[in-house]
Amino acid sequence: MSDLSTKEIVKKYGFRFTKSLGQNFLIDDSVLMDIVEGANVSPEDLIIEIGPGVGTLTKELLKRAKKVCSIELDADLIPILKEELKEFNNFDLIHKDALKVDFNSLISEEKSIKVVANLPYYVTTPIIAKLLNDRVNFNSLTIMIQKEVAERIAADPNTKEYGALSILVQYYCDTEIVRKVAPSSFIPQPKVDSIVIKLNKLEKPRVIVKDEKLFFRVSREAFNMRRKTLWNALKALKISSDLMEKAFINAGIDSKRRGETLSLQEFADLSNAIYDLNK
């Protein structure tokens, strides 16, 4: 029996989309296969899938992976997923909000962990931040996201897209754009273009920082007021002017610059200089 398409499954169960959950299901098979290929799924992988929808992507992952653990929030989708994927004994389904899941508890024994997600746009950034900040031990994250967010993740300094999200992701990962996806590839159609992006986790962070909390705080404050100079933006850190002035000198960074001009390394140098003087 041939696999049912997303549209056919939606029709079969009379599934109704919930607007507040931001549901857009993928109906383009070529995109589906590009996600699977992009994620480079192999028989030794544990796949954690966030937002399986009606399970069309899940099914392709199950055919290739050692095990797939899917996390779905919508109660109406749980019986559909159980029924459509009942032939697979390598399938685990968790009915929960992914933002409340302890991902590390899912992967205690596993060596090769790949996260795959087609997420509602409103939850994209919090999920990426959670996976990185919780130190989830994944090898890669292949994710369908709004084009604008993908551009922010992969942005270079001195661009308007470059910001705190760029710093967070690039500190932990290499980024690779897999493909662009048009609104017509979904039901219902979103109003924006999407991109499948792959984040490959680095073995160790890209730059050496002495205090990660401080490093991310410095970068967040620097971008909080994009038009301000670093000197003015970093007043929010509540550090004395004398100490701040020394930190800029020691880091070799002009305090009149704006946050968006600093490279990842320069943010590391500045936060390390503040840390050393504050000790």
Steps between C-alpha positions, in 0.01 A plus 500: 500500500640838405551757774223753539588864432462769764187633328348150488566439871354840594188414296477139632479615862317829436782679679442868575797737518536701820600854417642574847746209459633650176460172312626480141541143372747419225339360182797511263674160483819645353542726806425205727774292340743795507448527876572127541806521272614827660477343847713213364295239689674165549414166671691586819318830561252591767283767342314742722225652290320809625159564346428183296161624373320203342822300472598510132856615578505273808432197280800577276720548808377171652600309184860618535575558870563268793225677693278808468365682801236753396372779724152635420296756693163472321281232666299460176810377317596228752244235387578576133873448555443180699279357228705608198832382648385186684705270274827643635650360819777764506254784567449687828238772532503764772189714543652813650607857436858473365596807704429298816679180397830400663678403178806365679283236672401362157857432389680341795660206315497619140814601310361660185215743561342706226216743555255562215222755523234673297396752761232765531683825438413656835685227690810468278739726688402377851549136390843566345603698808378222731692228311820706515467646850400163653816352348298231324752252364385496136722465192284707269171687484324510163212739523242669279470862603388838375746636242556813708605298808735281292664815365545630856657171611752494215570879495845658498602814694410838346166378364155591627420131554796450736396490865484308827354191327793494252743510795321223693480258206843570350667462842383137512445398134595514136204606287407367158199601287344184353236662280233768463133403522208690347168558683327272245682202656271516807140471608379749606743726316710729721543861391880475490774296335671231703850354509626161609817567697739251658695582814799271555607507864869580548705274726582805708372858477646713223671749733645468850305691763565511873137554599230396252219674685691828485596446134135455395388788721755735342389398150129530586541848649715610204215411262219616726553859393644454155542870428696566819876480531636210704588748775133602537346159434716326762403745776222246562767269649527745795879490498702809605619730221865457602481122484310510169755736349784267603314199358466672159871590502608149606279340233628742236146609409386857435207577734344723231434199277154342476427144603422384146860572393656256749601150399439200724868513601474869592196432720705225668797738546280770652311270737828335607652844570198595714520166680873539577455852641191402701663203669 
